[in-house]
Structures are given as structure tokens and as C-alpha cells.
């Protein structure tokens, strides 16, 4: 069976893996060995960019894990979420200590986020790696357009209300469309898996 080229995409990580600078470390889940300095440098660079640009580290960390370090897409998603959990814990503790956390709202949102994360975890089982990358890319482009819309009123007077409305509609529409795409793919994958199991029984 021929390998789907879309499932691999850009493979800069193969060049970086050739740099045999000790210490070398093996990533069991991802299935490769590389210099420990590669993930250290990538994490430093993504954290630095996140701090300068004021964006969530995951927005640039997940693509870096895929294209620079060489993690499969599903492994990159899980790794990024785990790292965010650890770093977010420190930030949450700091803000809570300073009295800047609304605990009631946090608990309510945590319940919804926990359910959503479970559905998302199941969904990645049925969506191919390049499908996740495309959805992620669309989300990033949508956020970029939204930011540009927010900046337009600074240069064109009288457009603030319209741009705010358009930006909100864009983000909500994008989230709804991507959610629907993921849901449909998950249902299709689940049906196919059930049909395969019945056929093999």
C-alpha cells in the first residue's frame, strides 16, 4: 500500500534528526531518536514567540512538534495538551493567589471543557493526521483575519461596530463549521468501525 503523501507533509524534522549532538534521547510514543537539544531549542523558541506575540503557546507549539521535531499529528496534540496543563497550572496558581480567578466560572467551564476534551480525544481516532492539520490551519487563518478586522477601526473611522460584529460572526462561524466537520468525520469513522467489526464477526 502506497503511503499517503498528504499524511506526512513538510518533513524538515528529518534534516534536524541528522544532527547527532549528545545527549541523544528516544521518544517511545513518537517512535524516533534525536538530540535532546532539538526539543529544548524548539520549546524555548515557541515560548519566546508566544511571549512576544501574546498568543497561546499551543498555536505555534503544535506545528513545531509536527514539522520541526517530527511527532505524528495525534502525538503532537496530546503532547501539547499535556505541556499546556503543566504550564497552565503554574499560571493558574499565580493568578488565584493574587485573587484574580473567578472560581465559580472556572468550575462551570471546566465541566464543559472536560466533556469537550473527551469528545475531541475520540474524534482524533477517526480523523487522519492531515485532516487535523488542515482544520488547525483554517483556525489559525481565521484568527489572523479576526485580528486584522479588529485593527481596521484604528485606520478607518466609523467601522468599529461593523468590524466587531464581523469578527464575532467569523470566529463563531469558524468554530461551528470546524466542530461540525469533526463531528461528521467522527460519526463516519465510528460507523465504518462498527461495520468492519460486524463484517469480521
KOLVEXRO-390954 format. One record per residue: residue in one letter; x, y, z of N, C-alpha, C in turn. Coordinates in steps of 0.2 Angstrom, whole numbers, plus 5000, padded with zeros to 4 digits. Layout:
<rs>
aXYZXYZXYZ;...
</rs>
This chain:
<rs>
x500449945000500050005000500450065000;x500350114995500750174995500650225001;x501150255003501050305008500650365006;x500250385010499850455008500350515009;x500550545004500950605004500650655009;x500050665008499750715012499750705020;x499850645022499950625029500550645032;x501050655028501750675030501850755029;x501750775024501850855023502550875023;x502650935025503350955026503750915031;x504350895029504750855033505450885035;x505450945038506050975040506350935046;x505950905049506250865055506750815053;x506750785047507250735045507950765045;x507950835043508650865042508850875050;x508450895054508650915061508850845065;x508550795063508750725066509450705064;x509650735059510350715057510850745061;x510650795065511150825070511250785076;x511750745076511850705082512250735087;x511950785090512350815096512150785102;x512550755106512350725113512150775118;x511650755122511450685123510850675118;x510850615116510350585112509750555116;x509150565114508550545118508050515113;x507750455115507250415111506550435114;x506150455109505450465111505050405109;x504850365114504550305113503850305109;x503450355111502750365108502750385101;x503250435100503350465093503750415089;x504150375092504550325088505150345084;x505550395087506150415084506650445090;x507250445087507850475092508150535089;x508250585093508550645091508950675097;x509350725095509650765100509250795105;x509350795112508950825117508950895116;x509450925112509450995111508951025106;x508650975102508150995097507451015101;x507150975105506550995108506751055113;x507351055116507451115121507451175117;x507751185111507851245107507151265105;x506751215102506051225099505651255105;x505651225111505251245116505351315118;x506051335118506251395120506051445115;x506151425109505951475103505151485103;x504751435104504051445104503751485110;x504051465116503951505122504051585121;x504651595118504851665117504451705112;x504251665106503751695102503051705105;x502851655109502251665112502251725117;x502751735120502851795125502851865121;x503151865115503251925111502551945108;x502251885105501651905101501051905105;x501051875111500451875116499951825114;x500151775111499751715109499851655113;x499351615113499451545117500051505114;x500451475118501051445115500851385110;x500251355112499951295108499851315100;x499751375099499651405092500251395088;x500851395091501451385087501851325089;x501651295095502051245098501851175094;x501151165093500951105089501251095082;x501251155078501551145072502351135072;x502651165077503351155079503451075080;x503051045084503150975086503050935080;x502650955075502550915069503050925064;x503250985063503650995057504451005059;x504551025065505251035067505550975071;x505150945075505350885079505150825076;x504650815073504450755069503950715073;x503550745077503050705081502450695076;x502150635076501550625072500950665075;x500450685071500050735072499650725079;x499450665080499050645086499450645092;x500150625091500550635097500750705099;x500750745093500950815094500350855098;x499750835097499150865100499150845107;x499250775109499250755116499850785120;x500450795117501050825120500950895121;x500650925117500551005118500051015123;x499450975124498950975129499250965136;x499750915136500050895142500450955145;x500850985140501351035142500951095144;x500351115141499951165142499651155149;x499451095151499251085158499751105163;x500351085162500851095167501051165168;x501151205162501251275162500651315164;x500051295162499451325164499351325172;x499551265175499451255182499851315186;x500451325184500851375187500551445186;x500351465180499951525179499351535183;x498951475183498351475187498451485195;x498951455197499151465204499351535206;x499751565201499951635202499351685202;x498951675197498351725197497851705203;x497751645205497251635210497551665217;x498251655218498551685224498451755224;x498451795219498351865218497651885218;x497151835219496451845219496151865212;x496451845207496251865200495851805196;x495651765200495251705197494551695200;x494051695195493351685197493251605197;x493251575203493251505204492651475201;x492051505203491351485201491351475193;x491551525190491551525182492051475180;x492651465183493151415181492851345182;x492551335187492251265188491751245183;x491251295182490751285177491051275170;x491551315168491951305162492351235161;x492551215167492951155167492551095166;x491951095168491451045167491351035159;x491251095156491151095149491751075145;x492351105147492951085144493151015144;x492950985150493150915151492750865146;x492150885146491650845141491950855134;x492050915132492350935125492950895124;x493450895129494050865128493950795126;x493550755130493350685129493150675122;x492650715119492450705113492950725108;x493450775109493950785104494450725104;x494550695110495050645110494850585106;x494150565106493850515102493850535095;x493750595094493750615087494350615083;x494950625087495550615083495750545081;x495350495084495450425082495250415075;x494750455073494450445066494650495061;x495050545063495250595058495950585057;x496150585050496850575048497250635050;x497850625051498350675053498250745049;x498250735042498250795038497550835039;x497050795041496350825042496450875048;x496750855053496850895059497350955057;x497850945053498250995051497851055047;x497451025043497051075039496551115043;x496251085048495751115052496151165057;x496751145059497151195063497351255059;x497551245053497751295049497251345047;x496651315046496051365045495951405051;x495951375057495851405063496351465064;x496951455062497451505063497351565058;x497151545052497051595047496451635049;x495951605052495351635054495451685060;x495851665064496051715070496451775067;x496951755062497351815059496851865056;x496351845052495851885049495451925054;x495351895060494951925065495351985068;x495951965069496452015072496452075068;x496552065061496552125056495952165056;x495352125057494752165057494752215063;x494952185069494952225075495452285074;x495952285070496452345069496152395064;x495652375060495452415054495152485057;x494752485063494452545065494952595067;x495652575069496152625070496352665064;x496252645058496452675052495852705048;x495252675049494652695046494052715051;x493952775052493452795057492752775055;x492352755061491652735060491552665058;x492052625058492052555056492052505062;x492152535068492252495074491652445075;x491052465075490452425077490452365071;x490452385065490452335059490952285060;x491652305061492152265062492152215068;x491852245073491752195079491252145078;x490752165074490152115073490452065068;x490852085063491052045058491551995061;x492052015065492551975068492151925073;x491651945076491251895080490951845076;x490651865071490251815066490851765063;x491351795061491951755058492151695063;x492351715069492551665074492051615076;x491451645077490951595079490751545073;x490751575067490551535061491151485060;x491751505061492351455060492251405065;x492151415072492151365077491551315075;x490951345073490451305072490551255066;x490851285061491051245055491551185056;x492051205060492551155061492251105066;x491851125071491551075075491151025071;x490751055067490351015063490750965058;x491250985056491750945051491950885056;x492250905062492550855066491950805068;x491350825070490850785072490650735066;x490550765060490350725054490950665053;x491550685053492050635052492150585058;x491950605064491950555070491350505069;x490750535067490250485066490350435060;x490650465054490850425049491350365051;x491850385054492350345057492050285061;x491650315066491350265070490850215067;x490450235062490050195058490450145054;x491050165051491450125047491750065052;x491950085058492250045063491749985065;x491150015066490649965068490549915062;x490449945056490349895050490849845049;x491549865050492049825050492049765055;x491949785061491849735066491349685065;x490749705063490249665061490349615055;x490749645050490949605045491449555046;x491849565051492449525053492149465058;x491549485061491249435066491049375063;
</rs>
